[in-house]
């Protein structure tokens, strides 16, 4: 999840750095939240796939650090 947080922060900073009206900023913040949510889901899915792959290979690697 660290990657999703970092990308969301960078996207938010770039979008919100422009001078916008409060209504436009509200719309942009909703977009940032949607992007963050999508990236978070992708990170969780990737971690689950890594765990499945590790289980198939008979390894017991803990991937919790990748999802924080």
C-alpha positions as a Markdown table, in Angstrom:
| # | Residue | x | y | z |
|---|---|---|---|---|
| 1 | Unk | 0.0 | 0.0 | 0.0 |
| 2 | Unk | 3.0 | 2.3 | 0.4 |
| 3 | Unk | 3.2 | 2.7 | -3.4 |
| 4 | Unk | -0.5 | 3.6 | -3.6 |
| 5 | Unk | -0.1 | 6.2 | -0.9 |
| 6 | Unk | 2.9 | 7.7 | -2.5 |
| 7 | Unk | 1.4 | 7.8 | -6.0 |
| 8 | Unk | -1.8 | 9.2 | -4.6 |
| 9 | Unk | 0.1 | 11.9 | -2.8 |
| 10 | Unk | 2.0 | 12.9 | -5.9 |
| 11 | Unk | -1.1 | 12.9 | -8.0 |
| 12 | Unk | -3.0 | 15.0 | -5.4 |
| 13 | Unk | -0.1 | 17.5 | -5.1 |
| 14 | Unk | 0.1 | 17.9 | -8.9 |
| 15 | Unk | -3.7 | 18.3 | -9.3 |
| 16 | Unk | -4.2 | 20.6 | -6.3 |
| 17 | Unk | -1.1 | 22.8 | -7.0 |
| 18 | Unk | -3.1 | 24.5 | -9.7 |
| 19 | Unk | -5.3 | 27.5 | -8.6 |
| 20 | Unk | -8.9 | 26.2 | -8.8 |
| 21 | Unk | -12.2 | 27.1 | -7.4 |
| 22 | Unk | -13.6 | 25.3 | -4.3 |
| 23 | Unk | -16.0 | 23.4 | -6.6 |
| 24 | Unk | -13.2 | 22.3 | -8.9 |
| 25 | Unk | -11.0 | 21.3 | -5.9 |
| 26 | Unk | -13.8 | 19.2 | -4.5 |
| 27 | Unk | -14.1 | 17.3 | -7.9 |
| 28 | Unk | -10.4 | 16.8 | -8.0 |
| 29 | Unk | -10.3 | 15.5 | -4.5 |
| 30 | Unk | -12.9 | 12.9 | -5.4 |
| 31 | Unk | -10.8 | 11.8 | -8.4 |
| 32 | Unk | -7.7 | 11.5 | -6.1 |
| 33 | Unk | -9.7 | 9.4 | -3.7 |
| 34 | Unk | -10.9 | 7.1 | -6.5 |
| 35 | Unk | -7.3 | 6.8 | -7.8 |
| 36 | Unk | -6.0 | 6.0 | -4.4 |
| 37 | Unk | -8.7 | 3.4 | -3.8 |
| 38 | Unk | -7.9 | 1.7 | -7.2 |
| 39 | Unk | -4.2 | 1.7 | -6.4 |
| 40 | Unk | -4.8 | 0.3 | -3.0 |
| 41 | Unk | -6.9 | -2.6 | -4.5 |
| 42 | Unk | -4.2 | -3.3 | -7.0 |
| 43 | Unk | -1.6 | -3.5 | -4.2 |
| 44 | Unk | -3.8 | -5.8 | -2.2 |
| 45 | Unk | -4.4 | -8.0 | -5.2 |
| 46 | Unk | -0.7 | -8.2 | -6.1 |
| 47 | Unk | 0.2 | -9.1 | -2.5 |
| 48 | Unk | -2.4 | -11.9 | -2.6 |
| 49 | Unk | -1.0 | -13.2 | -5.9 |
| 50 | Unk | 2.5 | -13.2 | -4.4 |
| 51 | Unk | 1.3 | -15.2 | -1.4 |
| 52 | Unk | -0.5 | -17.7 | -3.8 |
| 53 | Unk | 2.6 | -18.1 | -5.8 |
| 54 | Unk | 4.7 | -18.6 | -2.7 |
| 55 | Unk | 2.3 | -21.2 | -1.4 |
| 56 | Unk | 2.4 | -23.1 | -4.7 |
| 57 | Unk | 6.2 | -23.1 | -4.6 |
| 58 | Unk | 6.1 | -24.3 | -0.9 |
| 59 | Unk | 7.7 | -21.2 | 0.5 |
| 60 | Unk | 6.3 | -19.3 | 3.6 |
| 61 | Unk | 7.3 | -15.7 | 2.9 |
| 62 | Unk | 5.5 | -13.0 | 4.8 |
| 63 | Unk | 4.5 | -10.1 | 2.5 |
| 64 | Unk | 2.8 | -7.9 | 5.1 |
| 65 | Unk | 5.5 | -5.3 | 4.7 |
| 66 | Unk | 4.4 | -4.7 | 1.1 |
| 67 | Unk | 0.8 | -3.9 | 2.0 |
| 68 | Unk | 1.5 | -1.3 | 4.8 |
